[in-house]
Amino acid sequence: MRHSSVQGEGAADRAGDGISGAGTRPTATSAVPAPRSGSGHRRAGRGSGGAGGSGGGNRPTRRGRRRVLRWAASIVALLILVTAAAGYLYYRHLNGNIRSGQRLSGDSGVARTEADAAGRRPINILMLGSDSRDKPENEALGGASDSVGSARADVQMLIHISADRKNASVTSVPRDTVVDIPECTDPKTGEKHKAIKAMINESFGRGGAGCTLATWEKLSNIYIDHWMTIDFTGVVSMADAIGGVDVCVNQNVFDQSKPGSGTGGSGLKLKAGTTRIQGKQALQWLRTRHSFGSDMGRAKAQHMYMNSMMRGLKGQNAFTDLPRLTGLAEAATKALQVSEEIGSVKKLIDLALLLKEVPVNRITTATIPVLPAPWDKDRLIVNPTDAPKVWELLRKDVAMDKNGDPAPAASGSPSAPAPTSQPSSAPPASAPAKIAVQVVNGTGVGAQPVGKRATAIAGQLVAKGFTLAKADSALTPEKATVVRYATDAQAADAQSVAAALGIPGTSVQKSAAAAKITVLVGADWREGAVYPQQAPPEAGDVPETADVLNGTDTSCMDIYEPFRW
């Protein structure tokens, strides 16, 4: 680019010299012969006008004006090229910052969410905070180095953006919650990890973020589109890029070692009231547990931080201020690791801009209701009564707040199964007698499984003409009843099976793990021959045990007395 510019400048100079020579021919007293009368004299007159002669000579010639325009056009073109090149190089630089990985490293059997009538889908992003000490900076910020080589995800939040982009929510699961972690394969080493029941934060060390995503899908029966992870140094750099986040405590706090233990404590030290924190102090806030009373208290403090951050970014117009957005993009692309399908600057910015459209009062944070584990007071289990209510709101894309417009009145029976569109290339349903169906008992969630439940439902199918239906002896706990199939060719047959049992079309899912059409009788159908229809949840119908906060909430955290000063 630079070589061609120089050539252009030389050509322009030569053209300019030619014009200048024509306007400043030698006078009659020079050694060069005097010009002939007429046109030559007029040219000389123009030249003298340029040196301060008559007023008419001060007016630029047409050729002079063209010369100026050419120079202006050249400069503008050069600036455009330089700006475009710089923008392209910076875009490549940001893309080079991004680290990405495999979306899923374990099979959950959960299919992608169906689009609504307008072709829109909700977006679910799993945000993970890793305690990895894989580099000196992380080890220094994290304190103890006992997690080197065995990273866990102590912060786990599901960000849900509604299909109509009018509301959003953030839902946490406390790190000590014992869940079913599916079989996972580590994408880096190829090592296979068998399915186990363990704390949810251990899933990260059994196959990375892709295993944690599979664990969440299995836990919630919700399809999760993407994951993002951030480590200690990432939290610090993002807090600095944002310019700090306002947090509030009701009492002075100093999160030191737990009395009598000699270990732990984030080091957070704040005076009562509101403080703008950033850098290492932001990390301390997000890691503090003892001073906030429990893991539930820590989750609430993290939600307060996120709500305050969103209010701050919207107040600063960070989503529309290009220099501000550029600075945040620089910090974010260095701080985050993301699933491979969003591993570009454009896709990350597109996701960020979706949140720009959501009003603060339509953002809700919640924590999945839990109970102490019966076998260990230091462990938690998912509350079998209240947690499903939260999952259902997310699964059915119903807002967790009540600040939206009233929903339009539903037409027809509210209990009628929702229709599900099939691929245009899918064949029509086969005759019931030709459809092989496997029925599995999944009622053992939060309680003992109902005996011979699969046999009872298989019998119902046989009575309706599905003579190839058979009960499987496996016991596979599942919260909600689903019908799964493997290929598009089976889609219509799966819908036919669901309709025969009264199962909603939205509960029919495609899954590569389904060897044949499978009815998994969930904990929501423990009795009866026909699937129990339920009215859809209403906006804001979140159980109190979910510890809900609205994005406009500016309340302060209470501090556990031993950590006050």
N, C-alpha and C positions, 0 to 999 in steps of 0.2 A: 504493500500500500504506500510505503514511504517513498520508494523509487519512482512510482508513477506520479506522485505529487510533485516531486522535484522537476520532472520533465514538464509538467503542466505549468509550473511557475516560470521556467525558462522560456517557454513559448509565449507566455503572456508578456514577459519583459521585452522579448524581441518585437512583439506587436506594438507595445507601448513606445519603444524607441522609434519605430517607423513613423508613428503618428506624431511624436514630438519633433522629429526631423522635418516633417512637412510643414509644421507650424513655426519653425525657427530657422528658415533659410537665411544665409548670410546677407548682410546689407550691401548696398552699392559700393561702399568703401572697402569691402573686403577684396581679397585677391581673386576670389571666384567671380566670374562674369555676372554682371547685374541681370536680374530677371527681365524677361520681356514684359512689356506693358500688358495690362489686362489682368488675366487670371493670376499671373505670377505676383503681381503687386497686391492683389486682394489677399493672397495667402500670406504675404509678408505682413499686411495690416492685421490680420488675425493674430499673428505671432506677437506683434508689439502690444496688441491689446492684452494678451496674457501677461505682459510685463508691466502693465500699469498704464496702457494707452487709453483709447477711447472706451466709453462704457459698453458699447456694443461688443467689444472684444472680450469682456468678462463672462459673457454667456457661454456655457459649455457647448461644444459641438455635439452633433448627433453621434459622431463616432466616439466622442469622449464619454457620452452617457452610456453607450453600449459597453465601453471598456469597464466602467464602474459596475454596471449590472453583471458583467461576466465575472468580475472579481467577487462581488457579493454572492452570486450563485455558487461559485467555487468554494467560498468559505462555508456557506450553509451546507453544501454537499459534504464537505470534509467533516464538519461538526456532526452531521447525521451519521456518517460512516464511523467516526470515532466513538460516538455515543452508542451506536448499535453494536460495535465490536466490543466495547467495554461492558455493555449490558449482557452480551452473549457470553463473554469470558466470566463475568461475575455469576451468571446463571450456571455455567459449567462448574465454577468454583463451589457454589452452594450444593449442586448435585453431588460433587465430589466429597462433600462433608458427610453425606447421608450414609448410614450403615443400615443394611436391611437383612432380613432373614425369613425363613420359611413360615408361612402363616399357621399351619397346623402340623403337629408332629404326633398326634394321637387321634383315633377315630371316636367321635362322640355320637355319630348317627343322626345328627341334627342337620336338616336341609335348610337351604337358603330361604329367607322370608319371601312370601309371594308379594307381588306388586299390587298396589291398590288400583282402583278404576282408572286413575290418571297415569298409571305406569310408574308410580313412585314407590320407593321402599324406605323404611326407616334405616338409619345407619347406627351400628353398634361398634364402639371402639373400646378395647380393653386396655386401660392405662395401668402400667406396672412400675412400681418403684423398687429397684434392685438394691440389695445391700452388698453387692459385690465389692470386694477389696482387690480387684484384679490389676490395679495400678497404684503407684505410690500415693497419688493425690486422693484416691478413694480410701486407701488405708488410713491416711492421716486424718481425713474427715470422719471416718467411721469409727475411729478409736481402735478397739480390739481387732486383731487380724485372724480370728478363729473362723471366719467365713471364706478365707482364700480358697478358691477351687470348689466351693460348694455354695454358690450364690442362691439366695432365696428372694422371693418377691414379697416383702412385708407389707407393701401398699398395693392394693388391688381395687380398681374402680372401673365400673362399666359406664362409659359415656354413651347415652342414647339420644339421638337426634330424630325427632318425629318425621314421618314421611312427608308431611306438609310443611316441615321446617319452621313450625310456629312455637314449638316447645322443646325442651331438652331436660335431661336428668342425669345425675351422677349417683351410682349405687355402689356401695362398698361391701365387701365381705371381710370381717376381721381375720387377721392372719392365723389365729389359733383355732379356727373352725375346722373340725375334722370332716372330711368329705371323701367321696370315691374318686380317686385319681386313675384315669384309664391307662391302659398300656401305651407307652410312648417310646419313640425312637429319637435319640439325640441326633439332630441334623448335622452336628459337627463331627461326632465320633462314630455314628452308626450304632452305638450301644443301645440295646433294647432294655426297657425297664418294665417289669410286670405290673399289672394293675394292683393297686394297694388302697387301703383306707388310711389316710394320714392327714396332717394339717395342710391346709390349702397352700400355704407359702412354700411347702416342699416340692410342689409340682414344677416349679421353675428349674430346680436342679435335676429334674428327670427328663429333660428334653427341651429346656429353654422356654421362651414365651409361647411357642406353639403348643407345648404340653399344658401350660396354664390355661390357654384359650380353650383347649379340648376339655379340660376339667370344668371350666365355667359353663361350657355348652351342655355338658352332661348334667351339671348341677341344676341349671335353669331351664333347659330345653329351649334355649334361645340361640339363634344363629348370630355369630359375632363376626363382623366383616374384617376387622383389622386389629392389630395390637401395636402398642407403642411402649417402649421401656425407657426409663431415665435412671441414672445412677447418682451417687452423692455429688460428684462434681457438676453433673448436668443440672441438678436442682439449684446449686449455687450460682452457676452462670446464667440460668434463666431468670432467677430472682433479681440478679444485677441488671440484666437486659430490660426487664420490666420496669425497673426503677424503684422496686420495693413494693411490699404489700402490707396494708394496714391490718393489724390483728389486735385483739383486746382481751385482757384478763381482769377479773374482778378483784384479785388480790396480788400482791407482789409474789413472784414465782422464781425459784431457783431449783432447777431439776438436777439435783446431785445424785450421788449413789443412794440407793434405797437404804433407809435406816436399818442397820444390822447386817446388811449384805456386803457392803464394801465394793460393790460393782454396779455398773449401769448408770443411767442418767445421761441426758443429752447435753447438759451444760447450759440449757436455756435460762437466762436471767433477765427478767423484765419487771418494771414497776407497774403497779395497777393502772389500768386505763388503756388507751390506744397507743400503739407504737408502730411505726413503719419499719418493717424488718426486711433485710435482703442478705444476699451472700450466705455465709456460714450460719447466721442467725435464723434465716429462713429454713435451712436444713434442720436446725435444732428444733424449731417449732413443729415441723412435720414428723420428727422422730420421737418427740416427747410422749411418754406413756404414763410414767409413775405420777407425775404432777397432775395429769388429767384424770387419774383414778383407774383407768383400765384401757384395754384395746378399743372399747366402744367410745370412751372419751377421746382417744387419739383420733379415731375416725371422724368424730364430730369436729375436732379442731382442724383436721385436714379439709373438711367440707367448708368450714368458715374461711379458710385460706383461699380455697378455689373460688368461692363466691365473691370474696373481696377482690381477688385478682381480676375476675371478669368485670366487676363494677369499675375497677381502675382502668382496665384496657378500653372499655367502652367510653369512660369519661375522658380519656386522653385521645379518643378517635384513632386508636392505634390500628384499627382495621382499614382505615381509609387514608391515613397519613403515610405516604410512600416511604420517606426516610425512616420513619418509626417502624414501619412494617419490615423494611429491609434489615434494620438492626435486629429485630426479633427473629427474622428468618435466619440470620447468621448464627445467632445463639441457639435457636431451636435445632437447626440441621446438625450442629456439633453435639448438642446435648442428647438428642433422641436417637434411638434405634427403632426401626419400624418394620412391619411386615412388608414383604417384597412388592406386593401389588400397589402400595402407596409410596414406593421408594423414589419419588421425584419431587422437586420443589413445587412444581405446578399442582400436583395432587395434594400435597400437604397444605398449600395455600388455599386450594379449593375447599378443603375440609374446614380450615380455620374460618373462611368467609361464611360458611354455613352457620356458625355460631354468631356471627355478626348480626344476622337477621333475627335472632331470638331475643326478645326483650328480657331484661334481668328478672322481672317478676314472673317469667315463664320458665325459669331455670330452678330445678328442685334437686336437692341432695338427700340421700337416704342411706341407711345401713340395713342390710338384710337382718331381720329379727333372728336372734340366736338364744340358746339356753345353755346353762352349764352342762358339760358332759357327765352322765351319771357315774362314770368310772374314774373321772379325773377332774377335780375342781379347777385346774389350770387349763382345761380344754373346753371348747364350745362345740355345740351341734346346732344345725339349722332348726329353727322353730317350725315344726311340721304343720302348725295351724296358720301362722301369720306369714311366713316366708312365701308360700305359694301365691298369696294375694299380690305381693310385690312382683313376683315373676310374671304373673298373668297380665298385670298392667303393662309391663315391658313387652311381653310376647305379643299382646294384642294392640300395641302402640296407642295406649290410652294415657293421656296426660296425668302426671302426678299432682299437678296444681289445678285449682278451680278458677284460674284467671282468664281462661279463654272464652271464646264465644260459645253460647249454648249449642249443644249438638242438635242437628236436625232430627225431627221425629222419625223413628224407624218405620218402614213400611212392612206390613205383614207380621207374622208371628216372630217375637223376639227369640224364640227358641229354635227357629228353623236353622238347619245347618247352612253355613255360608258356602256359596258356590265357589268352586276353584277351577280356573281355566286350565285346560290341558294343552300341551304342545299341538300345533295344527297338524303335525305329521303323525300324531299318535293314532293307533288303530282304535276302533270302537271296542267296547267291553265284550269279553267272551261270555258264553253261556255260563251261569254259576257252576254247573257240574264240571266244567273244564278248568276251573281256577283252583290251583293248589294254594292253600292258606295254612300258615303256621300260627298258633296262638300261644303266647307266652304270658306267664303270671308275673306282673310287675307291681303287685299291690303292697309289697313289703317296704314301704317308705315311712319311717317314723312309727311303725308298728309291725307286728308279726304279719307275714303274708296270709291272705285268705286261702285256706286249703282248697285244692281242686278248682281254683277259679278259672284257669285256662281250659280245663275240661268242660266246665259249664258253658263258656262262651263258644267253644268249638262246637258243642252240641247245638247251640242256637243257630250257628251257621249251617250246620248239616240240615237242620229242620227247614231252613230257608232255601235249600237246594244246593248249597256249597258242599257237596258230598266228599270233596277231597280235603276238607278242613280237619286238621289234627292238632291236638294239644301237645306242647313241648314240655318236657320235664324240668327245664331250666327255671330258676327263679331270678329274674332280672329286675331289680327295683327301678321304677319309673314313676315320676310324680304325676304326669298327665298321660292319658291314653293316646296312643298314636298308631297309625297304620303306615308301615314302611314298605317301599318297593325299590328295586334296583335299577331298572331301565325304563326309558320312555314307553316301550312297548307294553309295560305292565301298568302304566299310569291309570288308564280307564278301568282296568280290572280292580286296582286298589280302591278307586273311588266307589266301585260297585260294592265291594266288601264293606267299606265304611258306611255307605247308605243303608245296607241291610241291617246294620247294628245301631243306626242312629248317630254315628260318630261324625262330627262336623268335617266338611271337606278341607278346612284349614288345618286339620290334624293329620292329613295325609302327606307323607314326606318321602322324598327320594333319598335313598342312602345306599352307597356302594357296599356297605356291610350287610345288606339284606340279601341273603341267598335266595329267598322267595318272598312272596307277599306275607308280611308278618303283622299280626295284631298284637300289640303289647298292651295288655290290660293294666292301666296304671292305678295309682293309689286314689285317684278321683272316681274310680268305678269299682268299689269293693263289694257291691251287691246289685242285684237286678239283672234282667235279661236284655234291657235296652239302655244304651248309654244315657246317663242323667243329664238332660239339657239344663244349662244355667244361664241366667241373664248376664249379659256382658258387664264388666266392671264399669263404674262411673268415674269420671275425671276427679282426681283428688281423693279417691277412696283408698287411702294408704293407712295401714294399721299404725296405731300410736307407737308400737314397739319398734317401728322403723326409724324413729328419731329424725323426723323430716325437718329440713330447713329450706326456706325459700331464698332465692337469690338476693332479695332485698333485706334479708335479716342481718342486723348489725349487732347482735347480742355478744356478750363476753363469756369467756370460759371461767368456770369456777376452778379453784386450785385446791387439791387435796392438802389438808392442813399441815402434814409433816414437811411439805415442800414450800411453805410460805416463809417470807423473811421480812 
